[in-house]
Amino acid sequence: MTTTATPRKRASAKSPAAREIEIELGTPARVRGEPARHQSLWLLLRLWLAAQTGEGWVREAQVRERFPNARNLRMIVSRAYTDFARWGLRVGWGTDRTRAPDLLPLAGRNRGPYWLADGEAARLRLRLHGEPADAQAVSAWLGATAAAQAASAPETASRASPAYWHAWAGARRDMLDGRLILDREHGALAGYRRAQQLTDDPWLQALALLQQAMVWRRAGNADAARAVLAELDRHWHDEQAPEHAWLGAMAAIVRAWCAYAGRDAQAAKQILRQATEDPRWTGLFQYHPRVRSEHANLQALIHRALALDESAERDARAAAARTAVQYYRAALALANEAELFDAAASTASNLGWSLWLFQRCGLDATGAGVPGDEGEPLRWIGLAAWLSGRHGVGGGCWNTIYLLRMVRRGGSEAVHPRLEVFRRWPVLSPEAFRALVAPMTLHVEWPSWRELAATMQADVDAGRVQVDALQRANVLLEVAWYEAHDGDPARAAEAVARLRRRLRELTPADRLFFRDALRRLPETVA
């Protein structure tokens, strides 16, 4: 006699696993109408709150801190998981959140971290005296604010020495001043390396490594940045200290930056998408000011690249331009909120430059149906210059390059015009620019754009400001243009010769741009 296996029925919406779980916070506290053990309910509510804030999980140290007089923390955890099972909740433990809680090994459960499986937080219906309870009410029930509960336990506090923070803060100042890589003893890279060597704390070492990767990215060396990130991966995992998981999120953003620098906007977009969907970092991309600001800034660059892609459809380009501007505005607000004025200056500069590029392409970046105010891009450039001067942050030449390019409206499109014709090209004067950006008072008032370009070149040549190959090429182009326009043609020719020698350092697309730009200079200098 043969038997036919009965197909397993699908769980219905009314099955115990799918039903909502009502929790009453009033005295006595009850779960599904039955009295609940205080420690078990505390852990459950703490897990729910972690899910709401994006923190994601609760660490063993946080439970121990809440119940310092408990003789046996293992017993509290064991009883809590027994109650979770009775209430029909799936609660996991450990750092591997991809495994179903039913398949996790019991060994080490008491060490945590603890987390609610996907969808479980949404099943909880919290009430206080029969009325819906929000996160603030839950925090009050837990006995402290959410921020206090999320704080690290004393044993996880920094063990950094004064020497570590001296090296780290000095490197940060060098980075703000644009002194990126000088020698083995000086510059931001040397300072962060020294800080890394002055501690055996994994988090502090990871903090210094992340900054080293960002120095290399700023210096334009994506390969070196990736190598440092690989070292960071070998020595640090967010699971070591979930409260410092922003390190992993920032490392992912730097990887995306490296992809973008290699002109692979799609790869950068994919890296960011995966990072924002990673459960370890979901909350960080929603709440952490620095992570959000860096993410928004890079998203703006990616969408700007899509907007400037002439092979794309016009409507898609206009939509990408509007999205880029929205991201830039968000990044600027976040950077100012977090008092990251170097990031704020960089974002304001990128916003002004992007608006100018969109206007030149005839793209509507405002949604008003026509390109925006022609003076707005320069006002953003003025804001960036003011922020840099007011807060003493440098970090490169891009804003000055953008300014010099914009006040000459890109320059004539004629091929090798005669010098006397070239010099008649209209350029917005420094006085007119200052009037346009008023009431912002700029840190330095330049007597002429030619002198500003020459000063920028002198700073780069002397090593007072470090730039990558692309920035250096742009500096030489602006020096050549302004010397040809109202300066010394011999100096213009010298800058052109230097630029031609450096073209091999650039990507093929950038080489094409500069070769075309050189054809727009008078033949006597180019």
C-alpha positions, 0 to 999 in steps of 0.5 A: 500500500502506498501513501501520498504525502500530504502537502504542507499547508502554507502559513495563513495570515491567522497562524501564530507566526503571522499574528500581531502581538499586543503588549500592554506597558501599564502595570502590570505589564502584559504580553498577549494578555498574560503577565510578562517577566520584567527582564524578558519584556525589557530585552524585547522592548529594547530590541524593538527600539533598536529596530526603530532607530536603525541601531539593529541589535542589542549587545550583551554589555548593554544588558549587563549594564541594565541589570548590574546586580544579576548574578547570572546573565546567562539565566536572564538571557535563557529565560528571555528566549524561552519567553520569546518562543512562548510569545511566538517571536523569532529572535536571533543572536550573534553577528550572522543575521542571514541565518534563521534563528531556528538554525543558530547554535545555542553555544554562545547565545548569551554573548549576543548581540541579540536581534529581531528577525526580519518583520518581527518588530512590525508585529508588535502592537504596543499599548499604554493603558490601552492607547498606542505607545510610541518610541518615547513611551517605550524609552520611558518604560525602559527607564532611560532615553534611547540615546542613553541605552544605545551608549557603549558600556564603560569597558568599550570606551576609548583607550587612546593615549594623548599621543594618539589623539595628538597625531590624529588631530594633527593629521586632521589639520593637515588634511584640512589645509591640503597637506596630504602626503609630504614625507614620512614624518609630515602631512596627513598620511604620515600623521594618521599612520603614526596614530595607527602605530600608537595604539593596539585598540582595533577600533582606534587603528580602524579609525586611523586606517579609514582616514588614510584611505580618505587621504589617498582618495583626496590625493587621487590615488584610488589604488592606494585607497583600495589597498588601505581599505583591504587592510581595514577589512582584514583587521576590523569588522563592524561586529566587533563593536556595532556602535562603531559600525559607521567605519564600515559604512564610510569605507563602503562610501570611499570604495564607491568614490574610488569607482567614481574616480575611475569613471565608472559611475554605475559601479559606484552606484551599485556599491552605494546601493549594496551599502544602504541595503546592508542591515548593519548600516541601514540606520547609519544611512538614515541618521548619521550626519557624516555618513548621510552627507558623504553619501548624498554628495557622491550620489549628486556626483553620480547623477551629475555624470548621468545628466552630462551624458550626451548619449542619454535621452534629454528628459532623463538627463534633466531628471538626473540634473534635478536629482543631483541638485537635490542631493547636493542641497541635502549634503550641504544641510547635513554638513552644516548641521554636523559642523563639517565645514570642509565638507560644506565648502566642498558641497557648495562648490560642487553645487555651483559648478554643477548648476553652471554646467547644467545651464550651459547644456540647457538643462532645467535643474530646478523643475521650473521648465527653464534653466535657473538664475545665471548668477546663482552658480557663482553665488554658491562658489562665493559661499564655498570661498567664504566658508573656506576662509571663515573656517580655515579649511582648504583641501584643494583648488577646485573651487578656485578652478571653478571660479576662474572657469565660470567668470570667463564663461568657459572662454571662446570656442574659436580655434586658435584665435588671434591674440588681439581677438582672444584678449577682447573676450569678456570676463566678469571682473573681481569687483562685479563678482564680489558685488554678486555674492554680497553680503558674503565678505570673502577672505581674500580680495583678488586684484585680478583673476590672472594674479589669483591663477598665478598664486594658485599655481605657486601654492601647488608648485611649492607644495603648500597645497597638494592636488591630484593630476587632474587638478594640476592640469586644470590649474595650468590651463587657467594660468595659460588662459589668463596669462594669454588674456591679460598677462604675459604670453611667454608665461602662457606658453610655459604653462601650456608646455607643462600641461602638455607634458602632464597629459599622459597622467590623465584618463583618455577622456580627460586628455581629450578635454584638455587637448580641445581646450588648448586649441581654444588658445591663441596659436602663439601660446598653444 
